[in-house]
Structure formats: structure tokens, C-alpha cells
């Protein structure tokens, strides 16, 4: 199952055929500004394989987001993330091609994933892990109803703001 199509977007699972657009997306310094580093082509292939493993294990992961006519926009979806030593939480994550940012695609996709987590997965809670300086990502999380709940110092990004919301 996938999140429901939105007015402008549809979701689909990633496949190895998505390597070129995903390598371009994840290799872009602007898109990956708040990650340790942009991903090379091999890193993008591993990203796709990680999501395919998530689909197999959980039934969901990050999905390709595209327009209804098939134009690639980025990825968005749900993955399990380690918040600290004692906690793993369901996270909504999103990446949009830089030339298409600021048009509401990430918010629209993240809201559809929030609804999927609530209605299909019946998840009790949803989080987003955001670098404190990533104001655009924070605005997306706020627009779908999240609020800051914690600051985390234990992941691959030295400091992350944990945005969260109860889904029940």
C-alpha cells in the first residue's frame, strides 16, 4: 500500500531504475546541506536498496514522489529511526529537487505520509529529525502539525531537533 495520491502528487516504490534521478537528488549539495555529506552514485544505490529492504520488512519506506504525469520530484515516506539509546520512532522524511523547493511539494507529500501513518499503520506517534538550522524542513514539519519535543545529540548529525506529534 502507498499513501493516497494528492491533488498534485503520487507515490511509488523506489526501484533500481530510479538510480539516476536519486543520485542527482542525493548528490546535490543543497539538498544534502544538513547531512554529513552528499551521496555519490553508490550511496544513492544503497539508499534505494535500504528503502527496498524497508518495503519488504515493514511494507513502507521512503517512496518516490512525482507529478501525476510522472515528473520526478524527490522522495518522501516513513522510516524507523533511532532517536536515542532507548528509543526508535517512526519518522517522516522528505527530499525535493532544489529547483522545485518552496512550492509546497514536501508539505503535501509529508501530510499524505502523516495520514498514512495514522490511518493505515495506526501509529501512535510520528517524528521528524531536523538539523536546527534547517528552517525549511522545520516549516514543513510544523505545517503538518508537528512541534519541537526534544533536542537529540546522538545521531549522525551532531544535533537534531526532534519534531513530533501524537496521531491518536
N, C-alpha and C positions, 0 to 999 in steps of 0.2 A: 504494500500500500504506500501511497505517496500523499503529501499534503494536497488539499484541493487546489485546483487552478484558481488564480486570482483574476481580476479584471485584465491585467497586463501580462501575467506570468504563468508559466507551467513548470513543473518539476519533473526530473527523470533521474534514474540512477546513472552514476559515472561508469564509463567503460574505458578500456584501453584506447579506443578511438578518440577519446577526449584529451589525449596527451598534449597535442599541440596547443589548444586554447588554455588548458590548465597550466602548462609550462609557461606560457606567456603571462597568465594571470599571477601565478605564484612566484614567478621570476621578476615581477615588476617591483622596483624599489619603493614606489609609492604605496602599492597595495600591501607590501610586507614591511612597511616602515616601523611597525611596533612589534615585529617578530625579531628573533636574534639575527636573521639574515634572509634575503630572498632565496627561494629554492631553485636549484638547477633542474635540468630535464629529468635526471634520475630521481631527484627529490619529488618532483611532480608525479612521476610514475609510482613512487612509494605512497604518495598521498592518495592516488586513485586506488591502489591496492589496499590501503588501510580502510578506505571507505567501502570497498567491495567486501572486505572482511567484516566490517560493521553491519552491512546489509545481511550477510549470511548469519551472523551471530545474533543480531538484535532485530533485524527487519527494517532498520533505518540507519542513517548516517548523514553525511553532507551530500546533497543532491545538486545536480546541475540545475541552474535556473536559466530559463530562456524565454524569449517572447513567444507568443502563440504561433508565429511564423518560423520559429526555430533559431532566431539570432541568440548567440551565446552571450549571457550577461555576467555569469560568475557561478558561485556556489553558495548554498545555504542549507542548513539542516541541524540535526540533533546528534550529539555525541556525548559519551560519558567522559568526564574529565576529573582528574584528581585535584581536589580543592586544597587539601592539606593531608597530613599523615593519616587522619581518621575518616576522611570524607571524600566520596566520589559522588558527583552530581551530574544531572542531565543538563547539558549546555546547548544553547542555540548559538550557532556561529554563522558568519557570512563574510563573503568577499565579492566585490563588484568591480568590474573593469574600471580603471580610473577615469576614462573619458565619459563614463555613464554615471559616476557618483553624483550625488546631490539631486537625483531625480525621483527619490523615494523607492527605488527598487529593493534596497536592503530592508527597509521598513516593511514593505509589502510582503516580501518573502519571509522575513522573521515573524511577522504576525501570523502568516499561514502555518509556519512551523510551531509557533506557540499554540495555536488552535489544535493542530495535530497532536501535540504532546498532551493537551488537556482532554480532547475528545476521543482520540483513538488509543493513545497509550495510557490514559488516565493517570498521568504522572502527577505527584503531589506538588512538585516544585520545579522551577526552571531557573537556570542561572545563565549569565554571560560573563566571561572573564575578559576584562578590558584593561589595557595599559592606561594609567591615569592621564596621560597626555593625549589619548585618542578620543578627542571630543566628538568627532563624527560618529564613531561607534557607540559611544555613550548615549548620544542623542537617539540613535536607533533603539537601543535598549529601553530608554525612557519612553519613547513613543509607543512601544508595545506593552507598557505598564510596569517595567522593572524599576527598582530603586536600589541605591547602594546599600549593601548589607554587611560588607566586610572589606578589609584590605588584606591581600594574600601576598606572602613573601616567599613561597616555596616552589614555584614552578620554573619553567624555562625562561620566563620573563621575570626579571628580579622583583618587580612589584606589580600586582594586578589588583584592580578594583573588581570585587565580586558584586555584580548587579543581580538581583533576584526577585522572584515573585512566587507567591503561592498560587497554584492552579485550581484549588478546590474551592 
